[in-house]
Amino acid sequence: MNPNAPNHPGCGHVTFLGAGPGDPGLLTLRAVEALAAADVLIADPHVLDVVRTHVRPGVAAEAQGTPGQAPDVSSGAAEVPVLRDSTNLVMAAARGGKRVVRAVAGDPGLDGNAADEMLACAAEGIVFEVVPGVASVVGVPAYAGVPLRDSQGADVRFVDARSADERCWSEVGSSDATAVVSATLETVAAAAGELVSAGRKPDTPLTVTVAGTTTRQRTWTATLGTIAQVLKSAKVLPSPQGSQPVIAVVGESGAAERRDQLSWFESKPLFGWKVLVPRTKEQAASLSDQLRSYGAVPSEVPTIAVEPPRTPQQMERAVKGLVTGRYEWIAFTSVNAVKAVREKFEEYGLDARAFAGIKVAAVGEQTAKSLIEFGVKPDLVPSGEQSAAGLLEDWPPYDPVFDPIDRVFLPRADIATETLVAGLIELGWEVDDVTAYRTVRASPPPAETREAIKGGGFDAVLFTSSSTVRNLVGIAGKPHNVTVIACIGPATAKTAEEHGLRVDVLSPEPSVLKLAEALADFGAARRQAAVEAGDPVTRPSERRPGSRRRARS
């Protein structure tokens, strides 16, 4: 923290924050705290998406770019042009009494521009602090499976190819230290040549990583003498993307045999897979989080919109009946049913205490989880199949001796089946079967998403119900035949096949988390088969239609 007192009355505060090399999960806890308290966010364009999700709604967010760069961010709803003089921007906001977060890629201590901005703050007595971040030269090799030091404690040198002079290359080239070189795809071969000219052997191992720590990451293993040919053979160069930054690691630590064992990130079962998640947005979050843990890039496309019932009176009477003791049981068959009842409770000023004395049943782990978040622990969750049939298997018959009330409240969708109602009646219960919400087909996704679905741009699609199959095909078209189709159960799979889709993955249980796990197992088996055959590991969207694996259950 700068010890100088501010020269400006009501002067603000500046946090220089390292956003890391690209993975949002590498933000530190202190960085998240600072972002949550910010009044103004000023970020390097390529880390803007990493940091702005942690600021409060309505906070002004602006990108600090370079000449010729396109506008990168909007503040509120309006486009804000990229401001190229970040020092003036930071100073102006701080003079106005704002808490400013200045986010840079990697670590602020390795960013020369950030150092200049700190000096400008110090000169005017503006209070500032520095929140370190994971430096790209350290984080990217870690994600590439390339340790920079071994048990022998080898020296490590960091070189920026843009500013390195002849003396720098000579010192690094004449040593046996591990060299971590910041360059671009176009310049990394020239940097390798500089090291060879300075004394490094041409057969010295080298790894080159682009888009490090993101799901676009790609690493090539070569030597100083072969890297140019390796990039050419991989058809990486020549390319319009030649200016992309890379981190190259030179030395024995980057040897291919070690990276084969240590490449933990790029070897994830669904690494880089674009997976379509056609669900309501509220339901998609946990599924998308799990897919990311497998290395996938989930794309949430709502196919079902949830709306209140056309006539709310029935729902209102039922909720009031909960309070007045009309029901012995309430049964929730979906997260949306929980949400509908909870919203009615809040409308009437009620909370979870209104469930006192009422037995609660829930179908599905996500439904049970949403009840627990509401403060209600379910009394009954199916021990077997998570479905209406599974719930009926465990539901006790009505007993007038032990059950003072014979009525069940069943809040559900307008399109739900009658299986549960009929089964409860057969067990001797009276059922108030109430429409708590309506499900309607969502609006079509953007044109580019529709084209990706039909053109094979997605590697996999997860179908969690028959309605998601019908609705996705209805609003966006049929997925391309290279796309892996994964279904949550036999009924959903049958609907998919009726729509001309070949089902590759069938979840062993009707659970969205088990469905994601089954897709990951499919991806891992696919990857292993490619490795054993000596073929390159590719995503389904990169393969020819004729090479697609046959369906399996």
C-alpha positions in Angstrom: 0.0 0.0 0.0 1.3 3.5 -0.8 2.0 5.2 2.5 1.6 8.7 1.1 -1.5 10.6 2.0 -3.7 11.5 -1.1 -3.2 15.0 -2.5 -6.8 15.2 -3.8 -9.7 15.6 -1.4 -12.0 12.6 -1.7 -9.4 10.8 -3.7 -10.1 7.2 -4.6 -8.0 4.0 -4.5 -6.4 1.9 -7.3 -5.8 -1.9 -7.2 -3.4 -3.2 -9.7 -4.5 -6.7 -10.2 -3.0 -9.7 -11.9 -5.7 -11.7 -13.8 -3.4 -14.6 -14.6 -2.7 -16.2 -17.9 -6.3 -16.9 -19.0 -8.1 -19.6 -16.8 -10.7 -17.7 -14.7 -10.1 -20.3 -11.9 -6.6 -18.9 -11.4 -7.8 -15.6 -10.0 -6.8 -15.3 -6.4 -9.3 -14.9 -3.5 -7.9 -11.3 -2.9 -8.5 -10.5 -6.6 -12.1 -11.6 -6.4 -12.6 -9.5 -3.2 -11.1 -6.4 -4.9 -13.2 -6.8 -8.0 -16.4 -7.1 -5.9 -15.6 -3.8 -4.3 -14.7 -1.9 -7.5 -16.5 1.2 -8.8 -14.5 1.1 -12.1 -12.9 -1.8 -13.9 -10.1 -1.1 -16.5 -8.7 -4.3 -18.0 -6.5 -5.5 -20.7 -8.8 -6.7 -23.5 -7.8 -10.3 -23.4 -8.5 -10.7 -19.7 -11.6 -8.6 -19.6 -14.0 -11.6 -19.7 -11.9 -13.3 -16.9 -12.5 -10.4 -14.4 -15.7 -8.6 -15.2 -17.9 -11.5 -14.0 -16.8 -10.7 -10.5 -17.8 -7.0 -10.5 -21.1 -5.7 -9.3 -23.9 -5.1 -11.8 -23.7 -1.6 -13.2 -20.0 -1.1 -12.6 -18.3 0.7 -15.4 -16.0 -1.7 -17.3 -13.6 -0.5 -19.9 -10.9 -2.2 -22.0 -7.4 -0.7 -22.3 -6.3 -1.6 -25.8 -3.7 -0.9 -28.4 -3.9 1.2 -31.6 -6.1 -0.4 -34.2 -7.9 -2.6 -31.8 -11.7 -2.9 -32.1 -14.0 -1.9 -29.2 -14.0 -4.7 -26.7 -16.5 -4.0 -24.0 -19.7 -2.3 -23.2 -20.5 -0.3 -20.0 -24.2 -0.9 -19.2 -25.9 -1.4 -22.6 -23.9 1.0 -24.7 -20.6 0.3 -26.5 -17.6 2.0 -24.9 -14.6 2.7 -27.3 -11.3 1.2 -26.3 -9.2 3.8 -24.4 -5.6 3.5 -25.3 -4.2 5.7 -22.5 -4.9 3.7 -19.4 -2.8 5.9 -17.1 -5.1 8.9 -17.7 -8.1 6.7 -17.4 -7.0 5.3 -14.0 -6.0 8.7 -12.7 -9.2 10.4 -13.7 -11.3 7.8 -12.0 -9.2 7.8 -8.9 -9.3 11.6 -8.7 -13.0 11.4 -8.7 -13.0 9.3 -5.6 -13.6 5.9 -7.2 -12.3 2.5 -6.2 -10.5 1.5 -9.4 -9.3 -2.0 -10.4 -6.7 -2.1 -13.1 -6.5 -5.7 -14.3 -3.5 -6.9 -16.4 -2.7 -10.3 -17.8 -0.4 -12.5 -15.7 1.2 -10.6 -12.9 1.4 -6.7 -12.5 5.1 -7.0 -11.4 6.0 -8.3 -14.9 4.0 -5.7 -16.7 6.0 -2.5 -17.6 2.9 -0.5 -18.3 1.4 -1.3 -14.9 4.7 -0.1 -13.3 4.4 3.2 -15.1 0.8 3.6 -13.9 1.8 2.9 -10.3 4.5 5.6 -10.5 1.9 8.0 -11.8 -0.3 7.2 -8.8 2.6 7.6 -6.4 3.5 11.0 -7.9 0.0 12.3 -7.1 -0.3 10.6 -3.8 -3.1 8.4 -5.0 -3.4 5.3 -2.7 -2.8 2.0 -4.5 -2.2 -1.6 -3.8 -0.9 -4.6 -5.9 -2.6 -7.9 -6.0 -0.2 -10.4 -7.6 -1.4 -12.9 -10.2 -0.2 -16.1 -11.7 2.4 -15.1 -14.3 2.0 -16.6 -17.7 5.7 -17.7 -17.8 4.9 -19.9 -14.8 1.2 -20.8 -15.2 1.4 -21.8 -18.9 4.2 -24.4 -18.5 2.3 -25.8 -15.4 -0.8 -26.4 -17.6 1.3 -27.8 -20.4 2.8 -30.4 -18.1 6.3 -29.0 -18.2 8.0 -28.5 -14.8 10.6 -25.7 -14.8 12.8 -27.3 -12.2 13.7 -30.9 -11.2 15.2 -32.4 -8.1 18.6 -31.2 -9.3 17.5 -27.6 -8.9 18.3 -26.4 -12.4 18.6 -22.6 -12.9 15.6 -21.0 -14.7 15.9 -17.9 -17.0 13.0 -15.9 -18.4 13.4 -14.2 -21.8 11.0 -11.9 -23.6 11.9 -12.4 -27.3 10.5 -8.9 -28.2 13.0 -7.1 -26.1 15.9 -9.5 -25.7 19.2 -8.2 -27.1 22.3 -10.0 -28.2 23.8 -10.1 -24.7 20.7 -11.7 -23.3 20.6 -14.4 -26.0 24.3 -15.0 -25.5 24.0 -15.4 -21.7 21.0 -17.8 -21.9 22.4 -19.7 -24.9 25.8 -20.4 -23.2 24.2 -21.7 -20.0 22.4 -25.0 -19.3 19.5 -23.3 -17.5 15.9 -23.9 -18.4 14.8 -21.0 -20.6 11.2 -19.8 -20.6 10.8 -17.7 -23.7 7.8 -15.4 -24.3 7.3 -15.1 -28.1 4.7 -15.5 -30.8 4.0 -18.4 -33.2 5.8 -16.4 -35.9 8.9 -15.5 -33.9 9.5 -18.7 -31.7 11.6 -20.4 -34.5 13.8 -17.3 -34.7 14.2 -17.3 -30.9 15.2 -20.9 -31.1 17.8 -20.0 -33.8 19.2 -17.3 -31.5 19.8 -19.8 -28.7 21.5 -22.3 -31.1 23.7 -19.5 -32.5 24.6 -18.6 -28.9 25.7 -22.2 -28.1 22.7 -24.4 -27.3 22.7 -27.7 -29.0 20.1 -28.0 -31.8 18.7 -31.3 -30.3 17.8 -29.5 -27.0 14.1 -30.3 -26.2 11.6 -27.5 -26.6 7.9 -27.2 -26.0 5.7 -24.4 -27.4 2.3 -23.7 -25.9 -0.3 -21.3 -27.4 -3.5 -20.1 -25.6 -2.1 -21.5 -22.3 -4.5 -22.4 -19.4 -7.5 -22.1 -21.7 -9.5 -24.9 -23.4 -7.9 -23.6 -26.7 -4.5 -24.6 -25.3 -2.2 -26.5 -27.7 1.3 -27.7 -27.1 4.0 -28.9 -29.6 7.1 -30.9 -28.6 10.2 -30.4 -30.7 13.8 -29.4 -30.4 15.5 -26.1 -31.1 16.5 -27.4 -34.5 13.1 -28.8 -35.5 10.5 -26.4 -34.2 10.1 -24.5 -37.5 9.4 -27.7 -39.4 7.1 -29.1 -36.6 4.9 -26.0 -36.7 4.9 -26.1 -40.5 4.0 -29.8 -40.6 1.2 -29.2 -38.1 -0.1 -26.5 -40.5 0.1 -23.9 -37.8 2.3 -21.7 -39.9 1.9 -19.8 -42.1 -1.3 -18.5 -40.6 -3.2 -15.3 -39.9 -3.0 -16.2 -36.2 0.8 -16.1 -36.3 0.9 -13.2 -33.9 -0.6 -15.2 -31.1 1.6 -15.2 -28.0 3.3 -18.5 -27.0 5.4 -19.7 -24.1 8.3 -21.8 -25.1 10.3 -23.9 -22.6 13.8 -24.9 -23.6 15.6 -27.6 -21.6 15.4 -31.2 -20.5 12.3 -30.5 -18.4 10.3 -30.2 -21.6 11.4 -33.6 -23.0 8.6 -35.5 -24.7 8.7 -38.6 -22.5 8.1 -36.5 -19.4 5.3 -34.4 -20.9 3.5 -37.6 -21.9 3.2 -38.4 -18.2 2.6 -34.9 -16.9 0.2 -33.4 -19.5 -2.7 -33.3 -17.1 -4.7 -30.5 -18.7 -4.7 -31.3 -22.4 -5.4 -35.0 -21.6 -8.7 -34.3 -19.9 -11.4 -36.6 -21.4 -13.4 -33.8 -23.1 -10.6 -31.3 -23.6 -11.6 -28.6 -26.0 -15.0 -30.3 -26.8 -17.8 -27.8 -27.6 -20.8 -29.3 -25.8 -24.3 -28.1 -26.4 -26.4 -28.1 -23.2 -30.1 -27.6 -24.3 -31.8 -26.9 -21.0 -33.4 -24.0 -19.1 -30.7 -21.7 -17.9 -31.3 -22.3 -14.2 -30.9 -26.1 -14.7 -27.8 -25.8 -17.0 -25.4 -24.3 -14.4 -24.4 -27.4 -12.5 -24.1 -29.5 -15.6 -21.9 -26.9 -17.3 -19.7 -26.7 -14.3 -19.1 -30.5 -14.4 -18.5 -30.4 -18.1 -15.8 -27.8 -17.6 -14.1 -30.0 -15.0 -13.7 -32.5 -17.9 -12.1 -29.9 -20.1 -15.2 -29.2 -22.2 -16.5 -25.8 -23.4 -20.3 -25.9 -22.6 -22.7 -23.8 -24.6 -26.0 -23.3 -22.9 -28.9 -23.0 -25.3 -32.4 -22.8 -23.6 -34.9 -24.9 -25.4 -37.6 -24.6 -22.7 -38.9 -21.5 -21.1 -40.7 -21.7 -17.8 -43.7 -19.4 -17.3 -46.3 -19.0 -14.5 -49.7 -20.9 -15.0 -52.3 -19.0 -16.9 -54.7 -19.1 -13.9 -52.8 -18.8 -10.6 -55.8 -19.3 -8.3 -55.3 -23.0 -8.0 -51.7 -22.6 -7.0 -52.6 -19.9 -4.5 -55.2 -22.1 -2.8 -52.8 -25.0 -2.5 -50.0 -22.9 -1.0 -52.5 -21.5 1.6 -53.5 -25.1 2.2 -49.9 -25.9 3.2 -50.1 -23.3 6.0 -53.6 -24.3 7.2 -52.7 -28.1 7.5 -54.6 -29.4 4.5 -51.8 -31.7 3.4 -49.8 -34.7 4.8 -47.3 -34.7 1.9 -45.9 -32.4 -0.8 -44.1 -34.1 -3.7 -41.6 -32.2 -5.9 -40.7 -33.8 -9.2 -38.5 -31.0 -10.6 -36.3 -28.0 -9.7 -38.9 -25.8 -11.4 -41.6 -27.0 -9.0 -39.5 -26.1 -6.0 -38.8 -22.7 -7.6 -42.6 -22.1 -8.3 -43.6 -22.9 -4.7 -40.7 -20.9 -3.3 -41.7 -17.8 -5.3 -45.3 -18.1 -4.0 -43.9 -18.4 -0.4 -41.9 -15.2 -0.9 -44.9 -13.5 -2.4 -46.9 -14.2 0.8 -44.0 -13.5 3.2 -43.5 -17.2 4.1 -40.3 -19.2 4.4 -39.2 -22.8 4.9 -40.8 -22.9 8.4 -44.2 -23.2 6.6 -43.2 -26.8 5.9 -43.3 -27.7 9.6 -45.3 -30.9 10.1 -45.5 -31.7 6.4 -43.6 -34.6 4.8 -41.6 -33.7 1.7 -40.7 -36.0 -1.2 -38.4 -35.2 -4.0 -37.4 -36.8 -7.3 -33.8 -36.3 -8.4 -30.7 -35.1 -6.8 -31.0 -31.6 -8.2 -34.5 -31.3 -6.9 -33.4 -32.4 -3.5 -30.5 -30.0 -3.6 -32.7 -27.1 -4.4 -35.0 -28.0 -1.5 -32.0 -28.1 0.9 -30.9 -24.7 -0.4 -34.4 -23.5 0.5 -34.0 -24.9 4.0 -36.1 -28.0 3.6 -34.6 -31.5 4.0 -36.7 -34.1 2.0 -38.2 -36.9 4.0 -38.4 -39.2 0.9 -36.1 -39.5 -2.1 -36.4 -42.6 -4.3 -33.8 -45.2 -3.3 -33.7 -46.5 -6.8 -34.7 -44.9 -10.1 -35.0 -41.2 -9.9 -38.5 -40.9 -11.5 -42.2 -40.9 -10.7 -42.1 -44.7 -10.8 -39.1 -44.8 -8.5 -40.9 -42.5 -6.0 -44.0 -44.7 -6.0 -41.9 -47.8 -5.2 -40.9 -46.2 -1.9 -44.1 -44.2 -1.2 -46.0 -45.6 1.8 -49.7 -46.5 1.4 -52.2 -44.3 3.2 -52.9 -45.6 6.8 -55.8 -43.9 8.6 -54.2 -44.9 12.0 -50.8 -43.2 11.4 -51.8 -40.6 8.8 -54.1 -37.9 10.3 -54.5 -36.3 6.8 -54.9 -38.2 3.5 -54.1 -35.5 1.0 -50.9 -34.9 -1.1 -50.0 -31.6 -2.8 -48.3 -32.2 -6.2 -47.1 -29.0 -7.8 -45.9 -29.8 -11.4 -45.6 -28.7 -15.0 -48.6 -28.4 -17.3 -47.2 -31.2 -19.5 -46.4 -33.7 -16.7 -47.6 -37.3 -17.0 -50.3 -38.8 -14.9 -48.2 -41.7 -13.6 -47.5 -40.3 -10.2 -51.1 -39.1 -9.6 -52.6 -42.5 -10.6 -50.1 -44.3 -8.4 -50.7 -42.2 -5.3 -54.5 -42.7 -5.7 -53.9 -46.4 -5.9 -52.0 -46.2 -2.6 -55.1 -44.6 -1.0 -54.1 -41.0 -1.1 -56.1 -38.0 -2.3 -54.1 -35.8 -4.6 -54.3 -32.1 -5.4 -52.6 -32.1 -8.8 -51.8 -28.5 -9.3 -50.2 -26.8 -12.4 -47.3 -24.8 -10.7 -45.7 -23.7 -14.0 -46.0 -24.0 -17.7 -43.2 -25.1 -20.1 -43.1 -23.5 -23.5 -40.7 -23.8 -26.4 -37.9 -21.2 -26.1 -37.0 -18.7 -28.8 -34.6 -19.9 -31.4 -30.9 -19.3 -30.6 -28.8 -16.9 -32.7 -28.1 -17.8 -36.3 -24.5 -18.6 -35.7 -25.5 -21.2 -33.0 -28.1 -22.7 -35.4 -25.5 -23.0 -38.1 -23.0 -24.6 -35.7 -25.6 -27.2 -34.6 -26.5 -28.2 -38.2 -23.0 -27.8 -39.6 -21.1 -30.0 -37.1 -19.6 -27.1 -35.1 -20.5 -28.9 -31.8 -18.7 -32.0 -30.6 -21.5 -33.3 -28.5 -25.1 -32.6 -27.4 -26.6 -33.6 -24.1 -30.3 -34.4 -24.1 -31.9 -34.5 -20.7 -35.5 -35.2 -21.7 -37.6 -36.0 -24.7 -38.9 -32.4 -24.8 -35.3 -31.1 -25.1 -34.9 -33.3 -28.2 -38.1 -32.1 -29.8 -37.6 -28.5 -28.9 -34.0 -28.2 -30.0 -34.8 -29.8 -33.4 -37.8 -27.5 -33.6 -36.0 -24.2 -32.9 -32.5 -24.9 -34.2 -32.6 -27.9 -36.5 -31.1 -31.4 -36.3 -27.5 -31.8 -35.0 -25.0 -32.9 -37.7 -24.1 -36.6 -37.8 -20.5 -36.0 -36.6 -21.9 -34.7 -33.3 -21.9 -37.2 -30.4 -25.4 -37.6 -29.0 -25.8 -38.3 -25.3 -29.1 -39.1 -23.7 -30.2 -39.2 -20.1 -32.4 -42.4 -20.4 -34.1 -44.8 -22.8 -37.2 -42.7 -23.4 -35.0 -39.7 -24.4 -32.9 -41.9 -26.6 -36.0 -43.3 -28.3 -37.2 -39.7 -29.1 -33.7 -38.8 -30.4 -33.8 -41.9 -32.7 -37.3 -41.0 -33.9 -35.8 -37.7 -35.0 -33.1 -39.4 -37.0 -30.3 -39.1 -34.5 -27.8 -41.8 -33.6 -27.3 -42.1 -29.9 -23.7 -42.6 -28.8 -23.9 -42.3 -25.1 -26.7 -43.4 -22.7 -26.5 -42.4 -19.0 -26.5 -45.4 -16.6 -28.9 -43.4 -14.4 -31.4 -40.7 -15.0 -29.1 -38.0 -13.6 -27.6 -35.0 -15.4 -24.3 -35.5 -13.5 -24.2 -39.2 -14.4 -24.9 -38.1 -18.0 -21.9 -35.8 -18.1 -19.8 -38.5 -16.5 -20.9 -41.0 -19.2 -19.9 -38.5 -21.9 -16.5 -38.1 -20.2 -16.0 -41.9 -20.2 -16.9 -41.9 -23.9 -14.3 -39.2 -24.6 -11.6 -40.9 -22.6 -12.2 -44.2 -24.4 -12.1 -42.4 -27.7 -8.9 -40.6 -26.8 -7.3 -43.9 -25.6 -8.2 -45.6 -28.9 -6.5 -42.8 -30.9 -3.3 -43.0 -28.8 -3.1 -46.8 -29.0 -3.6 -46.6 -32.8 -0.9 -43.9 -33.1 -3.4 -41.5 -34.5 -3.7 -37.8 -33.5 -6.2 -37.0 -30.8 -9.0 -35.1 -32.4 -12.4 -33.8 -31.4 -15.6 -35.2 -33.2 -16.1 -31.9 -35.0 -12.6 -32.3 -36.6 -13.3 -35.7 -38.0 -14.9 -36.7 -41.3 -18.5 -37.9 -41.1 -17.5 -41.4 -42.4 -15.0 -41.9 -39.5 -17.6 -41.5 -36.7 -17.8 -44.2 -34.1 -20.8 -46.4 -33.9 -23.4 -45.9 -31.3 -23.1 -47.6 -28.0 -25.2 -47.7 -24.8 
